Amino acid sequence: MESDGLIPSQAEPSPDLPKLLHFKVYRRRWFVLALLCLLNSSNATLWLTFAPVADETMKTLGVSLYQVNWLSMVYMVVAIPVSCGTTWMIDKWGLRITLVLGSWLNMIGSIVRMTGALATVPDWLRFPLVLVGQTVCSLAQPLVIFSPTKLAALWFPEHQRAMANMAASMSNPLGVLLANIVSPVIISSTSSFVMLLFIYSIPPTIICFLATVGLRQSVPPTPPSASAENSSSEPFVQSIKLLLKNRSYLILLLCFGLGVAVFTCFTSLLEQILCVKGYNNAFAGQCGVLFILLGLLGAGATSWYVDQSKKFSETTKISICLASVACSIFAVVSQMPDQKTSVAVTCCLFGLFGFAMYPVAMELSVECSYPVGEATSAGIIFIAGQILSMVCMFLLQLLARPLSSAPLSVCAVSDETLSWRVPVLVMAGLWCLAACVFVIFFNTDYRRLQAEQAATEHTPVLSGSHDHIDAAHT
């Protein structure tokens, strides 16, 4: 039974009873989780608002494609310097201040963007205003991206943490998917760029109201587990020192960071890779949708499994190996014309197994680094992934070579058609390298689970009160 208050006792009052009833869960945890999911998804839709309608953005704002790309790139540029302060803020100030601040930044940024598209704004001021609004939105991204592991640890019992982490984390790629679908639909049906930005400003405004009014505390009245009592027990600087000395964590950081980098390159370059071989934008978009949808399915399945089995390392190792096989096959079939089925299937498999490791790896980062704060352990990995993403994007574009002849190409800019044969092979090689290093060298104790087990073993049990103890845990 879930509780929002005390559980009545049918036994004699005992001084040990408060400890027995110490670990409870509260129904309001689902509201906090739903709020973070909505905020994460909303921030992702704001991030990729303009990419699917780049031509309309260029025409309305009077800018080049390079400037339009900066409306997405600003998220990466801002995330790296802001992230360290964000991890400290989440662990130090708690979820309430973090999520409320993130929701306000999300809302203000979306309104500033809409203002920049109004007809009354001078032409020279339109793009700067939209870029400023997009920058304000990007400041909210680390606040929401780093919060899932913290929320799962503070509000959910150990048998629900991975699923809570998955729901909060996977709402971000769901937002990316929504942006790719919704932006073209709004433009095609309304032919109004202002209407596009107005519609995108509505969800952040509602979410900001819900967060400000409905989120009253960072933690529940009583912790759901023993580890929740000691969350963020280490100071920030000391936490960083502990992480740098933790061999298992550093291996996870390198391998998972490379995985994030390959995922970023895959989603960003998919259309350019496929158009050279005659696959049109519609097909590339369908592959991207399948990639994310199957990824959400895989993440949900593995999260449920590790919640029941606690096999974090084994699940992550199997997922990263299967994803490396899918990525390698994609590197081959994507360079062949007239292979739509094979390309679509490999995109599905890459998303299914690649996304499957994401929430599990985030939980694993907490398990191998406990008692370091959850936001710090997950946030440092995200920072590494962002840095490696920028390096890999630069490297792969550098390796792409102009083609003198490309008879199958359906790329929009025909005089800049590039060969992506070497870049996709390098991309597959990086993922395989990460899989090999992780499988061979990664090994860790589950420190958080061990701490919880030790706390449980030292908790005295009163005869006749077992039903109430079990109820307090469910």
C-alpha positions in Angstrom: 0.0 0.0 0.0 1.3 3.4 -0.9 1.1 6.1 1.7 1.0 9.8 2.0 0.8 9.7 5.8 1.6 7.4 8.7 0.7 3.7 8.8 -1.3 2.8 11.8 0.1 0.2 14.1 -1.8 -2.8 15.5 1.0 -3.8 17.8 2.3 -2.4 21.1 4.2 0.9 20.6 7.9 0.2 20.5 10.9 2.5 20.2 12.0 0.4 17.2 8.7 1.0 15.3 9.8 4.3 13.6 12.8 2.6 12.1 10.7 -0.3 10.9 8.3 2.1 9.2 11.1 4.3 7.9 11.1 3.3 4.3 7.8 4.2 2.6 6.9 5.4 -0.9 4.3 8.1 -1.7 1.8 8.4 -4.6 3.1 11.9 -5.3 6.3 10.3 -6.7 4.3 9.7 -10.0 3.5 13.4 -10.2 7.2 14.4 -9.8 8.2 11.8 -12.4 5.5 12.9 -14.9 6.6 16.5 -14.4 10.2 15.7 -15.2 9.1 13.6 -18.2 7.1 16.5 -19.6 9.9 19.0 -18.9 12.5 16.8 -20.6 10.3 16.1 -23.6 9.4 19.8 -23.9 13.0 20.9 -23.8 13.9 18.4 -26.5 11.1 19.7 -28.8 12.4 23.2 -28.4 15.9 22.0 -29.2 14.9 20.6 -32.6 12.1 22.9 -33.5 13.8 24.4 -36.5 15.8 21.4 -38.0 12.8 19.7 -39.7 11.7 23.1 -41.3 15.1 24.6 -42.0 13.9 26.1 -45.4 11.0 27.9 -43.8 13.3 29.2 -41.0 15.8 30.5 -43.5 13.0 32.3 -45.4 11.3 33.8 -42.4 14.4 35.0 -40.5 16.4 35.8 -43.6 19.4 33.8 -42.6 21.6 31.1 -44.1 21.5 27.3 -43.4 24.7 27.6 -41.4 22.9 30.1 -39.1 19.8 27.9 -38.8 22.1 25.0 -37.7 23.3 27.2 -34.9 19.9 27.1 -33.4 20.5 23.5 -32.6 24.2 23.6 -32.1 23.8 26.2 -29.3 22.5 23.4 -27.0 25.8 21.6 -27.3 27.9 24.7 -26.9 26.1 25.8 -23.8 25.8 22.4 -22.2 29.6 21.8 -21.7 30.5 24.9 -19.6 27.2 24.9 -17.7 27.1 21.2 -16.8 29.6 21.2 -13.9 27.7 23.9 -12.1 24.4 22.1 -12.8 25.6 18.8 -11.2 26.6 20.7 -8.1 23.3 22.6 -8.0 21.2 19.4 -8.2 23.1 17.6 -5.5 23.3 20.7 -3.3 20.0 22.5 -3.7 17.8 19.6 -4.5 15.2 18.6 -7.2 12.6 21.3 -6.5 14.7 24.3 -7.1 16.4 22.6 -10.1 13.2 21.6 -11.8 11.4 24.9 -11.1 14.4 26.8 -12.4 14.5 24.6 -15.5 10.8 25.0 -16.2 11.1 28.8 -16.0 14.1 28.9 -18.3 12.2 26.7 -20.7 9.1 28.9 -20.7 11.0 32.2 -21.0 13.2 30.9 -23.8 10.1 29.7 -25.8 8.4 33.1 -25.4 11.5 35.0 -26.4 11.8 32.8 -29.6 8.2 33.6 -30.5 8.7 37.3 -30.0 11.6 37.2 -32.5 9.3 35.9 -35.2 6.6 38.6 -34.9 6.1 40.8 -38.0 6.5 43.9 -35.9 10.1 43.0 -35.1 12.7 44.6 -37.4 14.3 42.1 -39.8 17.8 42.6 -38.4 16.6 41.7 -34.8 14.6 38.6 -35.6 17.4 36.0 -35.7 19.3 37.4 -32.7 16.1 37.3 -30.6 15.3 33.7 -31.7 18.9 32.7 -31.0 18.8 34.4 -27.5 15.5 32.5 -26.7 17.1 29.2 -27.9 20.1 29.9 -25.7 17.9 30.4 -22.7 16.2 27.1 -23.4 19.6 25.4 -23.7 20.4 26.5 -20.2 17.5 24.3 -19.0 18.8 21.2 -20.7 21.5 20.1 -18.2 19.0 20.8 -15.3 16.6 18.2 -16.7 19.0 15.8 -18.3 20.9 15.2 -15.1 17.8 14.8 -12.9 16.5 11.3 -13.7 19.0 9.3 -11.6 18.5 11.8 -8.7 14.7 11.5 -8.9 14.8 7.7 -9.1 17.1 7.5 -6.1 15.2 9.9 -3.9 11.5 9.0 -4.7 11.5 5.4 -5.8 12.2 2.1 -4.1 15.0 -0.1 -5.4 12.7 -2.3 -7.5 11.3 0.7 -9.4 14.5 2.9 -9.9 15.5 1.7 -13.3 12.0 2.1 -14.7 11.7 5.6 -13.3 15.1 6.5 -14.7 14.1 5.1 -18.1 10.8 7.0 -18.2 12.5 10.3 -17.3 15.5 9.8 -19.6 13.7 8.4 -22.7 11.3 11.4 -22.7 14.1 13.4 -24.2 14.4 11.3 -27.5 10.6 11.2 -27.5 10.6 15.0 -27.6 13.1 14.8 -30.5 10.7 12.4 -32.3 7.7 14.8 -31.7 9.7 17.8 -33.0 10.5 15.9 -36.3 6.8 15.1 -36.7 5.0 18.2 -35.4 7.1 21.0 -36.9 6.5 20.0 -40.6 2.8 19.4 -39.8 2.3 22.8 -38.3 4.1 24.6 -41.1 2.2 22.7 -43.8 -1.2 23.3 -42.2 -0.8 26.9 -41.1 2.0 28.3 -43.3 2.8 30.5 -40.3 6.2 30.5 -38.6 4.8 32.6 -35.8 2.1 30.0 -35.2 4.8 27.3 -35.1 6.6 29.1 -32.3 3.4 30.0 -30.5 2.2 26.4 -30.3 5.7 25.3 -29.1 5.5 27.9 -26.3 2.2 26.5 -24.8 3.6 23.2 -23.2 6.5 25.0 -21.5 4.1 27.5 -20.0 1.8 24.8 -18.6 4.7 22.8 -17.3 6.2 25.9 -15.6 2.9 26.5 -13.8 2.6 22.8 -12.7 6.2 22.8 -11.4 5.9 26.1 -9.6 2.6 25.3 -7.9 2.7 21.6 -7.6 6.3 20.7 -6.8 6.5 21.5 -3.1 9.5 19.5 -1.9 12.7 17.9 -3.2 12.4 14.7 -1.2 9.5 12.7 0.2 8.8 13.0 4.0 10.6 9.7 4.5 13.1 8.0 2.2 12.1 5.0 0.0 15.4 3.2 0.6 18.5 3.1 2.8 20.6 4.7 0.0 18.2 7.7 -0.3 19.1 8.7 3.3 22.7 9.2 2.2 22.2 10.7 -1.2 24.8 13.4 -2.0 26.7 12.5 1.2 30.0 13.5 -0.5 30.9 17.2 -1.2 31.2 18.1 -4.9 34.9 18.5 -5.1 35.5 15.3 -3.1 33.0 13.5 -5.4 35.0 14.5 -8.4 38.2 13.2 -6.8 36.5 9.9 -5.9 35.2 9.5 -9.5 38.7 10.2 -11.0 40.1 7.4 -8.8 37.3 4.9 -9.6 38.6 2.6 -12.4 35.2 1.1 -13.1 33.5 4.5 -13.4 36.2 5.8 -15.8 35.8 2.8 -18.1 32.0 3.3 -18.1 32.5 7.1 -18.8 34.7 6.4 -21.8 32.6 3.6 -23.3 29.2 5.2 -22.7 30.5 8.6 -23.7 31.7 7.0 -27.0 28.2 5.5 -27.4 26.5 8.8 -26.9 28.9 10.4 -29.5 28.1 7.7 -32.1 24.4 8.1 -31.4 24.6 11.9 -31.9 26.6 11.5 -35.2 24.1 8.8 -36.4 21.0 11.0 -35.8 22.7 14.1 -37.2 24.2 12.6 -40.3 21.6 9.9 -41.2 20.0 11.9 -44.0 23.3 13.0 -45.5 24.6 9.4 -45.4 21.5 7.9 -47.1 20.8 10.6 -49.7 24.1 9.8 -51.6 22.9 6.3 -52.3 19.5 7.4 -53.6 17.4 7.2 -50.4 15.1 10.3 -50.1 14.5 12.5 -47.1 11.1 10.8 -46.4 12.8 7.4 -46.1 15.6 8.8 -43.9 13.0 10.4 -41.6 11.1 7.1 -41.4 14.4 5.4 -40.4 14.9 8.0 -37.7 11.4 7.5 -36.3 11.9 3.7 -36.2 15.3 4.2 -34.6 13.8 6.1 -31.7 10.5 4.1 -31.3 12.4 0.8 -31.2 14.9 2.4 -28.8 12.1 3.4 -26.4 10.8 -0.2 -26.5 14.3 -1.6 -25.8 14.9 0.8 -23.0 11.6 -0.1 -21.3 12.3 -3.8 -21.6 15.8 -3.7 -20.1 14.8 -1.3 -17.3 12.0 -3.6 -16.2 14.4 -6.6 -16.3 17.2 -5.0 -14.3 14.6 -3.7 -11.7 13.7 -7.4 -11.1 17.1 -9.1 -11.6 19.7 -6.4 -10.6 21.9 -7.6 -13.4 23.1 -4.2 -14.5 26.6 -5.1 -15.9 25.4 -8.2 -17.7 22.5 -6.4 -19.4 24.7 -3.4 -20.4 27.4 -5.7 -21.9 24.9 -7.7 -23.9 23.2 -4.5 -25.2 26.4 -2.8 -26.2 27.6 -5.9 -28.1 24.3 -6.4 -30.0 24.3 -2.6 -30.8 27.9 -2.9 -32.1 26.7 -5.7 -34.5 23.8 -3.6 -35.7 26.0 -0.5 -36.2 28.5 -2.5 -38.2 25.8 -4.0 -40.5 24.4 -0.4 -41.0 27.9 0.8 -42.0 27.8 -1.8 -44.9 24.2 -1.8 -46.1 23.9 2.1 -46.0 26.5 2.2 -48.8 24.4 0.0 -51.0 21.6 1.3 -53.2 18.1 -0.2 -53.3 18.4 -1.8 -49.8 15.5 0.0 -48.1 14.4 -3.1 -46.0 17.9 -3.9 -44.8 18.7 -0.2 -43.9 15.4 0.2 -42.1 15.9 -3.1 -40.1 19.4 -2.2 -39.1 18.2 1.2 -37.9 15.5 -0.5 -35.8 18.1 -3.0 -34.3 20.6 -0.2 -33.6 18.0 1.8 -31.8 16.6 -1.2 -30.0 19.9 -2.3 -28.5 21.6 1.0 -28.3 18.9 2.8 -26.3 18.4 -0.3 -24.2 21.7 0.4 -22.4 21.1 4.0 -21.7 18.9 4.0 -18.5 20.7 0.9 -17.3 24.1 2.5 -17.7 22.9 5.6 -15.8 21.9 3.4 -12.9 25.2 1.5 -13.2 27.1 4.8 -12.9 25.4 5.4 -9.5 25.9 1.8 -8.4 29.7 1.8 -9.1 30.3 5.3 -7.7 28.1 5.3 -4.5 28.0 7.4 -2.2 28.8 10.1 -4.8 25.7 12.1 -5.6 23.5 10.7 -8.4 23.5 14.0 -10.4 27.3 14.2 -10.3 28.0 10.6 -11.4 25.4 10.8 -14.2 26.3 14.4 -15.1 30.0 13.9 -15.7 29.2 11.1 -18.1 26.8 13.4 -20.0 29.5 16.0 -20.2 32.0 13.5 -21.6 29.4 12.4 -24.1 28.9 16.0 -25.3 32.6 16.6 -25.7 33.1 13.3 -27.5 30.1 14.1 -29.7 31.6 17.4 -30.9 35.0 15.7 -31.5 33.4 12.8 -33.5 31.2 15.1 -35.5 34.2 17.1 -36.5 36.2 13.9 -37.3 33.5 12.3 -39.4 32.8 15.4 -41.5 36.6 15.8 -42.0 36.8 12.2 -43.3 33.9 12.7 -45.7 35.3 13.2 -49.3 33.6 15.1 -52.2 32.4 12.8 -55.0 33.2 13.7 -58.6 30.2 11.6 -59.7 27.1 10.5 -57.8 24.4 9.4 -60.2 22.2 8.0 -57.4 22.3 11.1 -55.2 19.1 12.8 -54.2 20.9 15.2 -51.8 19.5 18.8 -51.7 22.9 20.3 -52.4 24.2 18.3 -55.4 27.4 20.2 -55.8 28.5 19.3 -52.3 27.7 15.5 -52.4 30.1 13.6 -50.1 31.2 10.0 -49.8 30.4 8.7 -46.3 31.9 5.3 -46.7 34.9 5.9 -44.4 33.0 8.0 -41.8 30.4 5.3 -41.3 33.1 2.6 -41.0 34.9 4.7 -38.4 31.6 5.3 -36.6 31.1 1.5 -36.4 34.7 1.0 -35.3 34.3 3.4 -32.4 31.2 1.6 -31.2 32.9 -1.8 -31.5 35.9 -0.4 -29.6 33.7 0.8 -26.8 32.0 -2.6 -26.7 35.3 -4.5 -26.5 36.7 -2.3 -23.8 33.6 -2.4 -21.7 33.1 -6.2 -21.9 36.7 -7.0 -21.2 37.7 -4.5 -18.6 34.5 -3.3 -16.8 33.8 -5.0 -13.5 32.2 -3.4 -10.4 30.5 -4.1 -7.1 27.0 -2.7 -6.8 27.8 -0.4 -3.9 24.4 1.2 -3.5 22.6 -2.2 -3.4 25.2 -3.5 -0.9 24.7 -0.4 1.4 20.9 -1.0 1.3 21.3 -4.7 2.0 23.6 -3.9 5.0 21.1 -1.4 6.3 18.3 -3.9 6.0 20.2 -6.6 7.8 20.9 -4.3 10.7 17.3 -3.2 11.0 15.6 -5.0 14.0 12.3 -6.7 13.3 9.3 -6.7 15.7 7.2 -9.9 15.9 3.6 -9.4 14.9 4.4 -6.3 12.7 5.5 -8.0 9.4 2.4 -7.0 7.5 3.0 -3.3 8.3 6.7 -3.6 7.5 5.9 -5.1 4.1 3.2 -2.5 3.4 5.7 0.2 4.1 7.9 -1.1 1.3 5.2 -1.4 -1.4 
